[in-house]
């Protein structure tokens, strides 16, 4: 029995080497595109996300402050409340509303701005 000659493996041809290089480049480009798409999705998601818990807490505290000021005004005897105290309370309520525009409707903000303008004209 004759021994079989060992098979000689041909060295890679220049064409197959180019194909492997292109494949590597295409895989790298695809990875960059996927990563970029994920990053863009994350950024857009953060930009369009609903209000956070801290914003909800801010609105809750602003609304509570306005409610407290209204309750203070209601609790005072009409004869005991001076115009200066009323103006101070109204100014504070208007400031809270105007400094938290996301927490109050447009008509409430308009009323607050009107009150601020009237107080400024009076003084």
TIBAFI-616794 format. One record per residue: x, y, z of N, C-alpha, C, O, CB in turn; residue number from 0. Coordinates in Angstrom, 1 decimal, always signed. Glycine has a CB too. Layout:
! TIBAFI-616794
X, Y, Z, X, Y, Z, X, Y, Z, X, Y, Z, X, Y, Z, NUM
...
! end
This chain:
! TIBAFI-616794
+0.8, -1.2, +0.0, +0.0, +0.0, +0.0, +0.9, +1.2, +0.0, +1.8, +1.4, +0.8, -0.9, +0.0, +1.2, 0
+0.5, +2.0, -0.9, +1.3, +3.3, -1.0, +0.7, +4.3, +0.0, -0.5, +4.5, +0.2, +1.2, +3.8, -2.4, 1
+1.7, +5.0, +0.6, +1.2, +6.0, +1.5, +0.7, +7.2, +0.7, +1.2, +7.6, -0.4, +2.4, +6.5, +2.4, 2
-0.4, +7.8, +1.2, -1.0, +8.9, +0.6, -0.2, +10.1, +0.8, +0.3, +10.4, +1.9, -2.5, +9.1, +1.1, 3
+0.0, +10.9, -0.2, +0.8, +12.1, +0.0, -0.1, +13.1, +0.8, -1.3, +13.2, +0.6, +1.1, +12.7, -1.4, 4
+0.6, +13.9, +1.7, -0.1, +14.9, +2.5, -0.7, +15.9, +1.6, +0.0, +16.4, +0.6, +0.8, +15.5, +3.6, 5
-1.8, +16.4, +1.9, -2.5, +17.4, +1.2, -1.8, +18.8, +1.4, -1.6, +19.1, +2.6, -4.0, +17.5, +1.5, 6
-1.5, +19.5, +0.4, -0.9, +20.8, +0.5, -2.0, +21.8, +0.5, -2.8, +21.9, -0.5, +0.1, +21.0, -0.5, 7
-2.1, +22.6, +1.5, -3.1, +23.6, +1.6, -2.6, +24.8, +0.8, -1.5, +25.3, +1.0, -3.5, +24.0, +3.1, 8
-3.5, +25.3, +0.0, -3.1, +26.5, -0.8, -3.2, +27.7, +0.1, -4.1, +27.9, +1.0, -4.0, +26.7, -2.0, 9
-2.2, +28.6, -0.1, -2.3, +29.8, +0.7, -3.4, +30.7, +0.2, -3.8, +30.6, -1.0, -0.9, +30.6, +0.5, 10
-4.0, +31.5, +1.1, -5.2, +32.3, +0.7, -4.8, +33.2, -0.5, -3.8, +33.8, -0.6, -5.7, +33.1, +1.8, 11
-5.8, +33.2, -1.4, -5.6, +34.1, -2.6, -5.8, +35.5, -2.2, -6.5, +35.8, -1.2, -6.6, +33.7, -3.7, 12
-5.3, +36.4, -3.0, -5.6, +37.9, -2.7, -7.0, +38.2, -2.6, -7.5, +39.1, -1.9, -4.9, +38.7, -3.7, 13
-7.8, +37.5, -3.4, -9.3, +37.8, -3.5, -9.9, +37.4, -2.2, -10.8, +38.2, -1.6, -10.0, +37.1, -4.7, 14
-9.6, +36.2, -1.6, -10.2, +35.8, -0.4, -9.8, +36.7, +0.8, -10.5, +36.9, +1.7, -9.9, +34.3, -0.1, 15
-8.6, +37.2, +0.8, -8.0, +38.1, +1.8, -8.8, +39.4, +1.8, -9.2, +39.9, +2.8, -6.5, +38.4, +1.6, 16
-9.1, +39.9, +0.6, -9.9, +41.1, +0.5, -11.3, +40.9, +1.0, -11.9, +41.8, +1.7, -10.0, +41.6, -1.0, 17
-11.9, +39.8, +0.7, -13.2, +39.5, +1.2, -13.3, +39.5, +2.7, -14.2, +40.0, +3.3, -13.8, +38.1, +0.6, 18
-12.2, +38.8, +3.3, -12.2, +38.8, +4.8, -12.0, +40.2, +5.4, -12.6, +40.6, +6.4, -11.0, +37.9, +5.3, 19
-11.2, +41.0, +4.7, -11.0, +42.4, +5.2, -12.3, +43.2, +5.1, -12.7, +44.0, +6.0, -9.9, +43.1, +4.4, 20
-13.0, +43.1, +4.0, -14.3, +43.8, +3.8, -15.3, +43.3, +4.8, -16.1, +44.1, +5.4, -14.8, +43.5, +2.4, 21
-15.3, +42.0, +5.1, -16.3, +41.5, +6.1, -16.0, +42.1, +7.4, -16.9, +42.5, +8.1, -16.2, +40.0, +6.1, 22
-14.7, +42.2, +7.8, -14.4, +42.8, +9.1, -14.8, +44.3, +9.1, -15.3, +44.7, +10.1, -12.9, +42.7, +9.3, 23
-14.6, +45.0, +8.0, -15.0, +46.4, +8.0, -16.5, +46.5, +8.1, -17.0, +47.4, +8.8, -14.5, +47.1, +6.7, 24
-17.2, +45.7, +7.3, -18.7, +45.7, +7.4, -19.2, +45.4, +8.8, -20.2, +46.0, +9.2, -19.3, +44.7, +6.3, 25
-18.6, +44.4, +9.4, -19.1, +44.1, +10.8, -18.8, +45.3, +11.7, -19.7, +45.6, +12.6, -18.3, +42.8, +11.3, 26
-17.7, +46.0, +11.6, -17.4, +47.1, +12.4, -18.4, +48.3, +12.1, -18.9, +48.9, +13.1, -16.0, +47.6, +12.2, 27
-18.7, +48.5, +10.9, -19.6, +49.6, +10.5, -21.0, +49.2, +11.0, -21.7, +50.1, +11.6, -19.7, +49.7, +9.0, 28
-21.4, +48.0, +10.9, -22.7, +47.6, +11.4, -22.8, +47.8, +13.0, -23.8, +48.2, +13.5, -23.0, +46.1, +11.1, 29
-21.7, +47.4, +13.7, -21.7, +47.6, +15.1, -21.8, +49.1, +15.5, -22.5, +49.4, +16.4, -20.4, +47.0, +15.7, 30
-21.1, +49.9, +14.7, -21.2, +51.4, +15.0, -22.6, +51.9, +14.7, -23.1, +52.7, +15.5, -20.2, +52.1, +14.1, 31
-23.2, +51.4, +13.7, -24.6, +51.9, +13.4, -25.6, +51.4, +14.4, -26.5, +52.2, +14.8, -25.0, +51.3, +12.0, 32
-25.5, +50.2, +14.9, -26.4, +49.7, +15.9, -26.2, +50.5, +17.2, -27.2, +50.9, +17.8, -26.1, +48.2, +16.2, 33
-24.9, +50.7, +17.6, -24.7, +51.5, +18.8, -25.2, +52.9, +18.7, -25.8, +53.4, +19.6, -23.1, +51.5, +19.1, 34
-25.0, +53.5, +17.5, -25.5, +54.9, +17.3, -27.0, +54.9, +17.4, -27.6, +55.9, +17.9, -25.0, +55.4, +15.9, 35
-27.7, +53.9, +16.8, -29.1, +53.9, +16.8, -29.6, +53.8, +18.3, -30.6, +54.4, +18.7, -29.7, +52.7, +16.0, 36
-29.0, +52.9, +19.0, -29.4, +52.8, +20.4, -29.2, +54.1, +21.2, -30.0, +54.4, +22.0, -28.6, +51.6, +21.1, 37
-28.1, +54.7, +21.0, -27.8, +56.0, +21.7, -28.8, +57.0, +21.3, -29.3, +57.8, +22.2, -26.4, +56.5, +21.4, 38
-29.1, +57.1, +20.0, -30.1, +58.1, +19.6, -31.5, +57.8, +20.2, -32.2, +58.7, +20.6, -30.2, +58.1, +18.0, 39
-31.9, +56.5, +20.2, -33.1, +56.2, +20.9, -33.2, +56.5, +22.3, -34.2, +57.0, +22.8, -33.3, +54.7, +20.7, 40
-32.0, +56.3, +23.0, -32.0, +56.7, +24.4, -32.2, +58.2, +24.6, -32.9, +58.6, +25.5, -30.7, +56.2, +25.0, 41
-31.5, +59.0, +23.8, -31.5, +60.4, +23.9, -32.9, +60.9, +23.6, -33.5, +61.8, +24.4, -30.5, +61.1, +23.0, 42
-33.5, +60.4, +22.5, -34.9, +60.8, +22.2, -35.9, +60.4, +23.3, -36.8, +61.1, +23.6, -35.3, +60.3, +20.8, 43
-35.7, +59.2, +23.8, -36.6, +58.8, +24.9, -36.5, +59.6, +26.1, -37.5, +59.9, +26.7, -36.2, +57.3, +25.2, 44
-35.3, +60.0, +26.5, -35.1, +60.9, +27.6, -35.8, +62.3, +27.4, -36.3, +62.9, +28.3, -33.6, +61.1, +28.0, 45
-35.6, +62.8, +26.2, -36.1, +64.1, +25.9, -37.7, +64.1, +25.8, -38.3, +65.2, +26.2, -35.6, +64.6, +24.5, 46
-38.3, +63.0, +25.5, -39.7, +63.0, +25.4, -40.4, +62.2, +26.5, -41.6, +62.0, +26.4, -40.1, +62.4, +24.0, 47
-39.7, +61.9, +27.5, -40.2, +61.1, +28.6, -41.3, +62.0, +29.4, -41.2, +63.2, +29.4, -39.1, +60.7, +29.6, 48
-42.2, +61.3, +30.0, -43.2, +62.1, +30.8, -42.5, +62.7, +32.0, -41.4, +62.4, +32.3, -44.4, +61.1, +31.3, 49
-43.2, +63.6, +32.7, -42.6, +64.3, +33.8, -42.1, +63.3, +34.8, -42.7, +62.2, +35.0, -43.7, +65.2, +34.4, 50
-41.0, +63.7, +35.5, -40.4, +62.8, +36.5, -41.1, +63.0, +37.8, -42.0, +63.9, +38.0, -38.9, +63.2, +36.6, 51
-40.7, +62.2, +38.7, -41.2, +62.3, +40.1, -40.9, +63.6, +40.8, -41.7, +64.1, +41.5, -40.7, +61.1, +40.9, 52
-39.7, +64.1, +40.5, -39.3, +65.4, +41.1, -40.2, +66.5, +40.6, -40.5, +67.4, +41.4, -37.9, +65.7, +40.8, 53
-40.6, +66.5, +39.3, -41.5, +67.5, +38.8, -42.8, +67.4, +39.4, -43.5, +68.4, +39.7, -41.6, +67.4, +37.3, 54
-43.3, +66.2, +39.6, -44.6, +66.0, +40.2, -44.6, +66.4, +41.7, -45.5, +67.0, +42.1, -45.0, +64.5, +40.2, 55
-43.5, +66.2, +42.3, -43.3, +66.7, +43.7, -43.3, +68.2, +43.8, -43.8, +68.8, +44.7, -42.1, +66.1, +44.4, 56
-42.6, +68.8, +42.8, -42.6, +70.3, +42.7, -43.9, +70.8, +42.6, -44.3, +71.8, +43.2, -41.6, +70.7, +41.6, 57
-44.7, +70.3, +41.6, -46.1, +70.8, +41.4, -46.9, +70.6, +42.6, -47.7, +71.4, +43.0, -46.7, +70.0, +40.2, 58
-46.8, +69.4, +43.3, -47.5, +69.2, +44.5, -47.2, +70.2, +45.5, -48.2, +70.7, +46.2, -47.3, +67.7, +45.0, 59
-46.0, +70.5, +45.7, -45.6, +71.5, +46.7, -46.1, +72.9, +46.4, -46.4, +73.7, +47.2, -44.1, +71.4, +47.0, 60
-46.0, +73.2, +45.1, -46.5, +74.6, +44.6, -48.0, +74.7, +44.9, -48.5, +75.7, +45.4, -46.2, +74.8, +43.2, 61
-48.7, +73.7, +44.5, -50.2, +73.7, +44.7, -50.6, +73.7, +46.2, -51.5, +74.4, +46.6, -50.9, +72.5, +44.0, 62
-49.8, +73.0, +47.0, -50.0, +73.0, +48.4, -49.7, +74.4, +49.0, -50.5, +74.9, +49.9, -49.1, +72.0, +49.1, 63
-48.7, +75.1, +48.5, -48.4, +76.4, +49.0, -49.5, +77.4, +48.7, -49.9, +78.2, +49.5, -47.1, +76.9, +48.4, 64
-50.0, +77.3, +47.4, -51.1, +78.2, +47.1, -52.4, +77.9, +47.9, -53.0, +78.8, +48.4, -51.5, +78.1, +45.5, 65
-52.7, +76.6, +48.1, -53.8, +76.3, +48.9, -53.7, +76.8, +50.3, -54.6, +77.2, +51.0, -54.0, +74.7, +48.9, 66
-52.5, +76.7, +50.9, -52.2, +77.2, +52.2, -52.4, +78.7, +52.3, -53.0, +79.2, +53.3, -50.8, +76.8, +52.7, 67
-52.0, +79.4, +51.3, -52.1, +80.9, +51.3, -53.6, +81.2, +51.2, -54.1, +82.2, +51.9, -51.4, +81.5, +50.2, 68
-54.4, +80.5, +50.4, -55.8, +80.8, +50.3, -56.5, +80.5, +51.7, -57.3, +81.2, +52.1, -56.4, +79.9, +49.2, 69
-56.1, +79.3, +52.3, -56.7, +79.0, +53.6, -56.4, +80.0, +54.7, -57.2, +80.4, +55.5, -56.2, +77.6, +54.0, 70
-55.1, +80.6, +54.6, -54.8, +81.6, +55.6, -55.6, +82.8, +55.4, -56.1, +83.4, +56.4, -53.3, +82.0, +55.4, 71
-55.9, +83.2, +54.1, -56.7, +84.4, +53.9, -58.2, +84.1, +54.3, -58.8, +85.1, +54.8, -56.7, +84.7, +52.4, 72
-58.6, +82.9, +54.1, -60.0, +82.6, +54.6, -60.2, +82.6, +56.1, -61.2, +82.9, +56.6, -60.5, +81.3, +54.0, 73
-59.1, +82.2, +56.8, -59.1, +82.1, +58.2, -59.1, +83.4, +59.0, -59.5, +83.5, +60.1, -58.0, +81.2, +58.7, 74
-58.6, +84.4, +58.3, -58.5, +85.7, +58.9, -59.8, +86.4, +58.9, -60.6, +86.4, +58.0, -57.4, +86.6, +58.2, 75
-60.1, +87.1, +60.1, -61.3, +87.9, +60.2, -61.2, +89.0, +59.2, -60.2, +89.7, +59.1, -61.5, +88.4, +61.6, 76
-62.3, +89.3, +58.4, -62.2, +90.4, +57.4, -61.8, +91.7, +58.0, -61.1, +92.5, +57.3, -63.6, +90.5, +56.8, 77
-62.2, +92.0, +59.2, -61.8, +93.3, +59.7, -60.4, +93.4, +60.2, -59.8, +94.4, +60.2, -62.7, +93.7, +60.9, 78
-59.8, +92.2, +60.5, -58.5, +92.2, +61.1, -57.4, +92.2, +60.0, -56.2, +92.5, +60.2, -58.3, +91.0, +61.9, 79
-57.8, +91.8, +58.8, -56.8, +91.7, +57.7, -56.6, +93.0, +57.0, -57.5, +93.6, +56.4, -57.3, +90.6, +56.6, 80
-55.4, +93.5, +57.1, -55.1, +94.8, +56.4, -54.9, +94.6, +54.9, -54.6, +93.5, +54.5, -53.9, +95.5, +57.1, 81
-55.0, +95.7, +54.2, -54.8, +95.6, +52.7, -53.4, +95.2, +52.4, -53.1, +94.5, +51.5, -55.1, +97.0, +52.1, 82
-52.4, +95.6, +53.3, -51.0, +95.3, +53.0, -50.8, +93.7, +53.2, -50.1, +93.1, +52.4, -50.1, +96.0, +54.0, 83
-51.5, +93.1, +54.2, -51.4, +91.7, +54.4, -52.0, +90.9, +53.2, -51.5, +89.9, +52.7, -52.1, +91.3, +55.7, 84
-53.2, +91.4, +52.7, -53.8, +90.8, +51.6, -52.9, +90.9, +50.4, -52.8, +89.9, +49.6, -55.2, +91.5, +51.3, 85
-52.4, +92.1, +50.1, -51.5, +92.3, +49.0, -50.3, +91.3, +49.1, -49.9, +90.8, +48.0, -51.0, +93.7, +48.9, 86
-49.7, +91.2, +50.2, -48.5, +90.3, +50.4, -48.9, +88.9, +50.1, -48.1, +88.2, +49.4, -48.0, +90.5, +51.8, 87
-50.0, +88.4, +50.6, -50.5, +87.0, +50.3, -50.8, +86.8, +48.9, -50.4, +85.8, +48.3, -51.7, +86.7, +51.2, 88
-51.4, +87.8, +48.2, -51.7, +87.7, +46.8, -50.5, +87.7, +46.0, -50.3, +87.0, +45.0, -52.6, +88.9, +46.4, 89
-49.5, +88.5, +46.3, -48.2, +88.6, +45.6, -47.5, +87.3, +45.7, -46.9, +86.8, +44.8, -47.4, +89.7, +46.2, 90
-47.5, +86.7, +46.9, -46.8, +85.4, +47.1, -47.5, +84.3, +46.3, -46.8, +83.5, +45.7, -46.9, +85.0, +48.6, 91
-48.8, +84.3, +46.3, -49.5, +83.3, +45.5, -49.2, +83.4, +44.0, -48.9, +82.5, +43.3, -51.1, +83.4, +45.7, 92
-49.2, +84.7, +43.5, -48.9, +84.9, +42.1, -47.5, +84.5, +41.8, -47.2, +83.9, +40.7, -49.1, +86.4, +41.8, 93
-46.5, +84.8, +42.7, -45.2, +84.3, +42.5, -45.0, +82.8, +42.4, -44.4, +82.3, +41.5, -44.3, +84.8, +43.6, 94
-45.7, +82.1, +43.3, -45.6, +80.6, +43.3, -46.2, +80.1, +41.9, -45.6, +79.2, +41.3, -46.4, +80.1, +44.5, 95
-47.3, +80.7, +41.5, -47.9, +80.2, +40.3, -47.1, +80.6, +39.0, -46.8, +79.7, +38.2, -49.3, +80.9, +40.1, 96
-46.5, +81.8, +39.0, -45.7, +82.2, +37.8, -44.4, +81.5, +37.8, -43.8, +81.3, +36.7, -45.6, +83.7, +37.9, 97
-43.8, +81.1, +38.9, -42.5, +80.4, +38.9, -42.7, +78.9, +38.7, -41.6, +78.3, +38.5, -41.9, +80.7, +40.3, 98
-43.9, +78.4, +38.6, -44.1, +77.0, +38.4, -45.1, +76.9, +37.2, -46.2, +76.3, +37.4, -44.6, +76.3, +39.6, 99
-44.8, +77.4, +36.0, -45.8, +77.4, +34.9, -46.3, +76.0, +34.5, -47.4, +75.9, +34.0, -45.2, +78.1, +33.8, 100
-45.5, +75.0, +34.7, -45.9, +73.6, +34.3, -47.0, +73.1, +35.2, -47.6, +72.0, +34.9, -44.7, +72.7, +34.2, 101
-47.1, +73.7, +36.4, -48.1, +73.1, +37.4, -49.5, +73.7, +37.3, -50.4, +73.2, +38.0, -47.5, +73.3, +38.7, 102
-49.6, +74.8, +36.6, -50.9, +75.5, +36.6, -51.4, +75.8, +35.2, -50.6, +75.9, +34.3, -50.8, +76.9, +37.4, 103
-52.7, +75.8, +35.0, -53.3, +76.1, +33.7, -53.0, +77.5, +33.2, -52.6, +78.4, +34.0, -54.8, +75.8, +33.7, 104
-53.2, +77.7, +32.0, -52.9, +79.0, +31.4, -53.8, +80.1, +32.0, -53.3, +81.2, +32.2, -53.1, +79.0, +29.9, 105
-55.1, +79.8, +32.3, -56.0, +80.8, +32.8, -55.5, +81.2, +34.2, -55.7, +82.4, +34.6, -57.4, +80.3, +32.8, 106
-55.1, +80.3, +35.0, -54.6, +80.5, +36.4, -53.3, +81.4, +36.3, -53.2, +82.4, +37.1, -54.3, +79.2, +37.2, 107
-52.4, +81.1, +35.4, -51.2, +81.9, +35.2, -51.6, +83.3, +34.8, -50.9, +84.3, +35.2, -50.3, +81.2, +34.2, 108
-52.6, +83.4, +33.9, -53.0, +84.8, +33.4, -53.6, +85.6, +34.6, -53.3, +86.8, +34.7, -54.0, +84.6, +32.3, 109
-54.4, +84.9, +35.4, -54.9, +85.6, +36.6, -53.8, +86.1, +37.5, -53.9, +87.2, +38.1, -55.9, +84.7, +37.3, 110
-52.8, +85.2, +37.7, -51.7, +85.6, +38.6, -50.9, +86.7, +38.0, -50.5, +87.6, +38.8, -50.8, +84.3, +38.8, 111
-50.7, +86.7, +36.7, -50.0, +87.8, +36.1, -50.7, +89.1, +36.2, -50.2, +90.2, +36.5, -49.6, +87.5, +34.7, 112
-52.1, +89.1, +36.0, -52.9, +90.2, +36.2, -52.9, +90.8, +37.6, -52.8, +92.0, +37.8, -54.4, +89.9, +35.8, 113
-52.9, +89.9, +38.6, -52.8, +90.3, +40.0, -51.5, +91.0, +40.3, -51.4, +92.0, +40.9, -53.0, +89.1, +40.9, 114
-50.4, +90.4, +39.7, -49.0, +91.0, +39.9, -49.0, +92.4, +39.3, -48.5, +93.4, +39.9, -47.9, +90.1, +39.3, 115
-49.6, +92.6, +38.1, -49.6, +93.9, +37.4, -50.4, +94.9, +38.2, -50.0, +96.0, +38.4, -50.2, +93.7, +36.0, 116
-51.6, +94.5, +38.8, -52.4, +95.4, +39.6, -51.7, +95.8, +40.9, -51.8, +96.9, +41.3, -53.7, +94.7, +39.9, 117
-51.0, +94.8, +41.5, -50.3, +95.2, +42.7, -49.1, +96.1, +42.4, -48.8, +97.0, +43.2, -49.7, +93.9, +43.4, 118
-48.5, +95.9, +41.3, -47.3, +96.8, +40.9, -47.9, +98.2, +40.6, -47.2, +99.2, +40.9, -46.6, +96.3, +39.7, 119
-49.0, +98.3, +40.0, -49.6, +99.6, +39.6, -50.1, +100.3, +40.9, -50.0, +101.6, +41.0, -50.8, +99.5, +38.7, 120
-50.5, +99.6, +41.9, -51.0, +100.2, +43.1, -49.8, +100.7, +44.0, -50.0, +101.7, +44.7, -51.8, +99.1, +44.0, 121
-48.7, +100.1, +43.9, -47.5, +100.6, +44.7, -46.7, +101.5, +44.0, -45.7, +102.0, +44.6, -46.7, +99.4, +45.1, 122
! end
